Amino acid sequence: MDCTIDSFMGDEYNSIWEDVLLMKGQPLSKGQLEAKICEAFSRFETDYMGRGPRQIKAYILQDMIIIRMMGFLSPSERKLAETPQGVEQIKKLRAMLFENAKADIEAMILPIVNAEIASIHSDVSTKSGEKIIIITLGSNLEECSEDARQTRRKVSKPVESKPIR
């Protein structure tokens, strides 16, 4: 699996990441991958749903990515969620929108993780205003980030200093 910065330098590349990413050709760490996933989903929610979440976290666990969005419901959806019928309507609509957007989500995530996407699942809690997305992959992303850490250790050897006389 190619997890280098070079593999992300396509149309999806955003100049924000110039400061975050180490240098061209260096592997991305687990934290950098998680940050890139958060940015992509935040931008997707804003572009596709018209409103982004207040807070977003991404977690890479072996061959899974878990995205947790808090505060993603609009004020009108929060009001609608006060009744059982409203909760049902919000869940149905959000599920339909998510199903219709799966191909777009895959296209957005694929350049970031550079791994086969096995499945994508989502659930919404109108009570907590939280959305959970789980993406399962065909390979282990944690191995990739471990390889990145090993490579950085080899590249960044300490420089021996000599005493000044």
Steps between C-alpha positions, in 0.01 A plus 500: 500500500639842405466736796736775393423865455553453127192277487283789627623767259197484269192713447403443863825654625439809710767762570407491871688172515828654379565609860377174653675246281869449558651503154424355160564127493479451878239250626201642687461420867178362647421844644553669164270249329234555768529878462468476121190278538344753742561787261353307208183401690454848642527650151267229362234569764520872431483457121248215487275574800549876512634491854807349661528345846609704803758234584639202310740222595637213292654185642695242304476153654676240288275460191226738625453873502251638750383857449304667779323827427344703779259787451411422140121550521358828376285711736186393311598131531558542875151649530351220289676241719280598795228262379523127424369560147762768448778269617381236253490753215852629574642147519330398173613812315858484630522129415373564145742789451790289629411205274483733199838651591694174554668514158606861566631404845700213352645731234594750773660245738679280248778751416562557872523139618610346171338170598200300380180605676303190605196676650367826641243523781336793675266570789351818639397579857244780515521491881872580520526673160773258403577313179728196480648374174693175484708417193650154468800456275666216317831562679636610836572876511673472837772292334549784255537758778739267687710477182494880484627528856780252425600694187508832688721347768747386234493837322532718810815366663640723773794713398806459716615825645862578568606715791599855412858585597 
